[in-house]
Amino acid sequence: MRIGNVEITGKAALAPMAGVADRAFRKICMDFGAACVIGEMVSAKGLTYGDRKSAELLELDDDIRPAAIQLFGDDPAIMAEAARQTLAYKPDWIDINFGCPAPKIAGNHCGSALMREPELCRRLVQAVKDAVPIPVTAKIRKGYAKDEVNAVDVARACEAGGADAITVHGRTRDQMYAPPVDWDIIRQVKQAVSVKVIGNGDVVDAKSAAALYEQTGCDLIMVGRGALGRPWIFQQIEAYLNHEVCLPDPGMAQRMATLMRQVELTIRHKGERVALLEARKHAAWYMNGLRGAAQLRRQAGTLTSMEDLAAFCARVIRLDEEGLL
């Protein structure tokens, strides 16, 4: 599919998960076959006010493409200026967040709170579209609450503002990430707009990816939490959708090598102290589904150095070889 003039050849994109989809994780997922990546959401206001942390989140790597930058905000003028500033980082397109359910975002009239104001969504998309020469997309939810389901109206508003594609997460804001997910709302949006539609929500393996495509007719799918500790999910999705081949999960040695590689990449960008603090949650995710995972996650929560991580990975491999996982 294409987003504006950007060609996307794969089947599944990496979602812009705050605190997770950093440069290291994007690289790992792209190496495993992610079709494209979207960086962690950035505050338009923080960026235009010169916030250093906001600017750091915009860094993109030339070998991780196609790649987008995601902005959030509720002021069209500020969003337009922030979009112009992002061009220095050479994103392939800009995504606008109308879906984040986090209280600190939605509670400040941003993210999914804007689902209640389709006209403002249109104005925000149009302001960004008018400000930059690259494609603009929007990420929305099913609605704000169970009695405020209006994804179709918001999608139409985004299309009217010039959006080149729309991602739909099949939950309302008040659901956060709790089940059930509603894939039918993605189908409804797909039928209501002429631009490309990306489906998002509860893709946890290759077969659920195929089901999302089949049930919604979407043009691309987006994987978020399903990739945590399992970045090879993109490789499995590609193999299943293209060749009907069910690839097994990698062996434990390769899984731990992937974790080590991810942390090494994080150290390059953030330094060892921060990288190891962040490695704790990633190491815990890599333990999901293993026998004794709770104990291993507790051990992951004590990592403070690469030596600790190497010893942890070696222990996991040994336990696996002994048939204890």
C-alpha positions, 0 to 999 in steps of 0.5 A: 500500500501507499501512504501518499507517496510512501510505498509500504511493502510489508503486512504489519507496522509497529505501533507508536507505543510511548516508552517502548517504540524507541530507536532500538526497539524500532530497529529490532522490529524492522530487522524482523520484518516490520513494514514501517515504524512510528516513533513515540508520540511527541508533544507539539507544545513541548516541541515548539517550546524547545523541550529537549526531551521532546526533540530527542524522541524525534530522532530517526535512523536512515536504516529504519525506514519507512518511519513516521513521527507522531505528534499530539496536541489540540491547537492547530497553529501549534501543531502546524509549527511542530510539524514544520519543525519535525521536517529537520528529522526527515520523517516519511510522514507525520501521524497525529494522535487522536487515540491515546487513552492515558489520563495525562494526555486525554485529561489535557484535551489531547489524544482520545479526548479529541474523539469528542470533537470531530471538527477540531480533528479536521482542523488539526489534520488540515493545519498539519497538512497545509504546513508540511510537504509530506503525507499526514495520517491520523490514529483514532479509537472506536470512540471516547466511551461505550455510549460515544462510538463515533470512529466513522464520523472522526475518520470522515473528518480526518479525511476531509482535513486531508489525511492520507491514511487513518489508523483505527484502534478498535476500543473506546478510550474508557476501555483503555486496552481491556477486552473486548476489541471491536474489529467491526468498527474498523470495517465500518471506517474502511467502508466509510472513507476512501483513504487507506485504513490501518487496523489496530488492536489485539494482533498477537500472532500471525493468525490474528493478523490474518483474521483482522485483514479478513474481517475488516478489509483494512489495507495494513495492520498495526501491531503494538503490545503483541510485539512486546518481547516478541519482535519476531511476530512481524516475520511470522505475520509475513510468512503466514500471509505471504506463504501460509507458513507458520514459523515457530518462535525462535529458540531461546538462545536467539531470543536472548541474543535479540534481547541483548542486541536491543539493550546494546542498541539502547545503550548507544542512544541513552547510556548504560544506566538508563538502558538497563533501567528500561531493559527490565521491562523488556526482559520481563516481556521476553519471559511471558509464556515461560514456565516460572515467568513470574520469578524470572520477571522479578529477577529481570527487575534487578538488572543494573548492568550489561554483566547482569543482563548477560548472566540473566540471559545465560541462566534462561538459556540454561533453564531452557536446555534443562527443560525447566521452562 
